[in-house]
């Protein structure tokens, strides 16, 4: 998970943005709640994208 944080910081440096960047995971079944889970701000699962009512 540390590589995602490093990549976010590299993106900030390369673009010079001062805006907030959020780590968002787009997954089939959600994010596993393990040691690196606290670094993810948002998650989108397939049900969010293809909700049929």
The 8 nearest C-alpha neighbors of each residue, nearest first, counted from 0:
[[1, 2, 3, 35, 4, 38, 36, 34],
 [0, 2, 4, 3, 5, 35, 6, 38],
 [3, 1, 5, 0, 4, 6, 7, 8],
 [4, 2, 6, 1, 5, 0, 7, 22],
 [3, 5, 7, 1, 6, 2, 8, 0],
 [6, 4, 2, 8, 3, 7, 9, 1],
 [5, 7, 9, 3, 4, 8, 2, 10],
 [8, 6, 4, 10, 5, 9, 3, 11],
 [9, 7, 11, 5, 10, 6, 12, 4],
 [10, 8, 6, 12, 11, 7, 13, 5],
 [9, 11, 7, 13, 8, 12, 14, 6],
 [12, 10, 8, 9, 14, 16, 15, 13],
 [11, 13, 9, 15, 10, 14, 8, 16],
 [12, 14, 10, 11, 15, 9, 16, 8],
 [15, 13, 16, 11, 12, 10, 9, 17],
 [14, 16, 12, 11, 13, 17, 10, 18],
 [17, 15, 14, 18, 11, 12, 13, 19],
 [16, 18, 15, 19, 11, 20, 14, 12],
 [19, 17, 16, 20, 11, 15, 21, 14],
 [18, 20, 21, 17, 16, 11, 22, 7],
 [19, 21, 18, 22, 7, 11, 17, 16],
 [22, 20, 40, 23, 19, 41, 39, 7],
 [21, 23, 39, 40, 41, 24, 20, 38],
 [24, 22, 41, 42, 21, 40, 39, 25],
 [23, 25, 42, 26, 43, 41, 22, 39],
 [24, 26, 43, 42, 44, 23, 27, 29],
 [27, 25, 44, 29, 28, 24, 43, 45],
 [26, 28, 45, 44, 29, 25, 46, 43],
 [27, 29, 26, 44, 30, 45, 46, 31],
 [30, 28, 26, 44, 27, 31, 42, 43],
 [29, 31, 32, 28, 42, 26, 36, 24],
 [30, 32, 33, 29, 36, 28, 35, 34],
 [31, 33, 36, 30, 34, 35, 37, 29],
 [32, 34, 36, 35, 31, 37, 30, 0],
 [33, 35, 36, 32, 37, 0, 38, 31],
 [36, 34, 37, 33, 0, 38, 32, 39],
 [35, 37, 32, 33, 38, 34, 39, 31],
 [36, 38, 39, 35, 34, 40, 32, 33],
 [39, 37, 36, 35, 40, 22, 0, 4],
 [38, 40, 22, 37, 36, 41, 23, 24],
 [39, 41, 22, 21, 23, 38, 42, 37],
 [42, 40, 23, 39, 24, 22, 43, 21],
 [41, 43, 24, 23, 25, 44, 29, 40],
 [42, 44, 25, 24, 47, 26, 41, 45],
 [45, 43, 26, 27, 47, 46, 29, 25],
 [44, 46, 48, 47, 27, 49, 26, 43],
 [47, 45, 50, 49, 48, 44, 43, 27],
 [48, 46, 45, 44, 50, 49, 43, 51],
 [47, 49, 45, 46, 50, 44, 43, 51],
 [50, 48, 46, 47, 45, 51, 44, 52],
 [49, 51, 46, 47, 48, 52, 45, 44],
 [52, 50, 49, 46, 48, 47, 45, 44],
 [51, 50, 49, 46, 47, 48, 45, 44]]
